[in-house]
């Protein structure tokens, strides 16, 4: 049974939660496309690996913050967002999520099942699927991460939002590390409740660490603004992840 999505609005923001009081997504009414929560800005760190991905798959819609940002700022990217809860999708107009078009779509489906038969390989896969109780087992099992890796293009990147400093997160890091042959890193979001887990080939991690500054300089200004707060944490994690390839 799908959890009931709840809206909370004040004079400045519209937020989404489930059965718990934890805020899952937040939109600034004056700027619906802005990434308000730090963890969403940090997840855009994949731009340091691929600033213009051909295709992005996102598991978990929430209030659509990442969907909207990618739709607006990566106009050449084909975007598929998979959301299991139809009640969340029904709120797309409340959160100013653009209608489906030729290059972007929201699919009501189980993300794990979707990955079992992906439509094609993706340059980036974003995993941000939460219930009121946390990350469902189906979205953090070893088999799930194997399907993620199989659905990624050869130089593809997975970015996952997880809860900070939990036994589940420690297990997730071990699973991702095994599936991606050690090509993984994590760094905290500013809010403190989330970790961002990033996985790719070791070659891709090494290249991003060694060429961080020129890649940063080449980013369009909107992305620099988005990533400004998270960039130092990401660079530090990349340097720590350096290994012989």
C-alpha positions in Angstrom: 0.0 0.0 0.0 1.3 3.5 -0.9 2.0 5.9 1.9 -0.1 9.0 1.9 1.8 12.1 0.9 1.2 15.2 3.0 1.7 18.8 1.9 2.9 21.6 4.3 2.8 25.2 3.1 3.8 28.5 4.6 4.4 32.0 3.1 7.6 30.9 1.5 7.7 27.2 0.9 5.7 24.1 0.0 7.0 20.8 1.5 6.2 17.1 1.2 6.3 14.5 3.9 4.9 11.0 4.5 3.8 9.3 7.7 6.8 10.6 9.7 7.4 14.3 10.2 10.6 14.2 8.1 10.5 16.6 5.1 11.1 14.7 1.9 11.1 17.6 -0.5 10.8 21.4 -0.3 10.0 24.0 -3.0 10.5 27.8 -2.7 7.3 29.4 -3.9 9.1 32.4 -5.4 11.5 30.1 -7.3 10.0 26.6 -8.0 13.0 25.4 -9.9 15.6 26.2 -7.2 17.1 23.2 -5.3 16.3 24.2 -1.7 17.6 21.2 0.3 21.4 20.8 0.4 21.3 17.1 -0.4 19.6 17.7 -3.7 22.3 20.2 -4.6 25.0 17.7 -3.6 23.4 15.0 -5.7 24.1 17.2 -8.8 27.8 16.5 -8.2 27.6 14.1 -11.1 28.1 17.2 -13.3 31.8 17.0 -12.4 31.8 13.6 -14.1 29.5 14.4 -17.0 28.3 18.0 -17.4 26.0 17.0 -20.3 24.6 13.5 -19.9 22.6 12.1 -22.7 20.3 10.3 -20.4 19.4 10.3 -16.7 17.3 7.9 -14.7 15.9 9.0 -11.4 14.4 6.6 -8.9 12.0 8.5 -6.6 10.2 11.7 -7.5 9.3 13.4 -4.2 8.4 17.0 -4.9 10.3 16.8 -8.2 13.1 19.2 -7.3 15.8 17.2 -9.2 13.5 16.4 -12.0 12.7 20.1 -12.5 16.4 21.2 -12.2 17.6 18.7 -14.8 14.7 19.5 -17.1 15.5 23.3 -17.0 19.3 23.3 -16.9 20.1 20.2 -19.0 17.9 20.8 -22.0 19.6 18.1 -24.2 19.3 15.4 -21.5 16.7 12.6 -21.8 15.1 12.3 -18.4 13.1 9.4 -16.9 11.9 9.6 -13.3 10.3 6.5 -11.8 7.9 6.9 -8.8 6.1 4.0 -7.2 3.5 6.1 -5.3 0.7 7.5 -7.6 -0.3 9.9 -4.8 3.1 11.6 -5.1 2.8 11.9 -8.9 -0.7 13.4 -8.5 1.0 16.4 -6.7 3.1 17.3 -9.7 1.1 20.4 -10.5 1.3 21.6 -6.8 5.1 21.4 -7.2 5.2 23.0 -10.7 6.6 19.9 -12.3 6.5 20.4 -16.1 4.3 18.0 -18.1 5.9 15.0 -19.9 7.4 15.8 -23.2 9.7 14.2 -25.8 12.7 14.4 -23.5 11.3 13.9 -20.1 8.7 11.7 -18.4 7.5 10.4 -15.1 6.7 6.7 -14.9 4.5 5.2 -12.2 6.4 2.0 -11.4 8.5 0.2 -8.9 12.1 1.4 -9.4 13.7 -1.9 -8.6 11.4 -3.7 -11.1 12.0 -1.0 -13.7 15.8 -1.5 -13.5 15.3 -5.3 -14.0 14.3 -4.4 -17.6 15.7 -1.0 -18.3 14.7 0.8 -21.5 18.4 1.5 -22.3 21.7 2.3 -20.6 21.9 5.6 -18.7 24.8 8.0 -18.2 23.5 8.9 -14.7 21.2 7.0 -12.3 20.0 9.0 -9.2 18.5 7.0 -6.4 16.4 9.0 -4.0 13.6 6.6 -2.9 12.4 7.0 0.6 9.3 6.0 2.6 8.4 7.3 6.1 10.6 4.5 7.5 13.6 5.2 5.4 15.0 3.5 2.3 13.0 0.4 1.2 15.0 -2.8 1.2 14.2 -3.2 -2.5 16.2 0.0 -3.3 19.3 -0.9 -1.4 19.8 -4.6 -1.8 22.9 -6.1 -3.4 20.8 -7.2 -6.4 19.4 -3.7 -6.8 22.9 -2.2 -7.0 23.9 -4.9 -9.5 21.0 -3.9 -11.7 22.0 -0.2 -11.3 25.5 -1.0 -12.5 24.1 -3.1 -15.5 21.9 -0.2 -16.5 24.7 2.3 -16.5 26.7 3.2 -19.6 30.4 2.2 -19.3 31.5 5.6 -17.8 28.2 6.1 -16.0 27.7 7.3 -12.5 25.2 6.4 -9.7 24.4 8.9 -7.0 22.3 7.8 -4.1 20.8 9.8 -1.2 21.0 7.8 2.1 20.5 8.5 5.8 23.6 9.6 7.6 25.5 7.4 10.1 23.1 4.4 10.3 23.8 0.7 10.2 21.9 0.5 7.0 24.1 3.1 5.4 27.2 1.3 6.5 25.8 -1.9 4.9 24.9 0.1 1.7 28.5 1.4 1.4 29.8 -2.2 1.6 27.3 -3.4 -1.0 28.0 -0.6 -3.4 31.7 -1.0 -2.9 31.5 -4.7 -3.8 29.3 -4.2 -6.8 31.4 -1.3 -8.2 34.8 -3.0 -7.3 35.6 -0.3 -4.8 34.7 2.6 -7.0 32.6 4.5 -4.5 32.7 7.5 -2.1 30.4 9.3 0.2 30.1 12.8 1.7 27.7 14.5 4.0 25.0 17.0 3.1 25.1 20.3 5.0 21.9 19.6 6.8 23.6 16.6 8.5 20.8 14.0 8.1 21.9 12.7 4.7 25.0 11.2 3.0 25.5 11.2 -0.7 26.9 8.0 -2.1 28.5 8.1 -5.5 29.7 5.1 -7.5 31.5 4.8 -10.8 34.5 3.1 -12.3 37.8 3.7 -10.5 39.1 5.3 -13.7 36.1 7.8 -13.6 36.7 8.6 -9.9 40.4 9.1 -10.5 39.8 11.4 -13.5 37.3 13.5 -11.6 39.7 13.9 -8.7 42.7 14.8 -10.8 40.8 17.2 -13.1 38.5 18.7 -10.5 39.6 22.3 -10.9 39.4 22.6 -14.7 36.1 20.7 -14.7 34.8 23.1 -12.1 35.9 26.1 -14.1 34.1 24.7 -17.2 30.8 24.4 -15.5 28.0 26.9 -16.5 27.4 29.4 -13.8 24.0 28.1 -12.6 25.7 24.7 -11.8 28.5 26.5 -9.9 25.9 28.3 -7.8 24.1 25.0 -7.1 27.2 23.1 -6.2 29.1 25.8 -4.4 28.3 24.6 -0.9 29.0 20.9 -1.7 32.0 21.3 -3.9 34.7 21.2 -1.2 33.1 18.1 0.4 32.9 16.4 -3.0 36.5 17.3 -3.9 37.8 16.1 -0.6 35.9 12.8 -1.0 37.2 12.4 -4.5 40.8 12.9 -3.5 40.4 10.4 -0.7 39.0 7.9 -3.2 42.1 8.0 -5.5 43.4 4.5 -6.2 45.7 2.9 -8.9 43.4 2.1 -11.8 
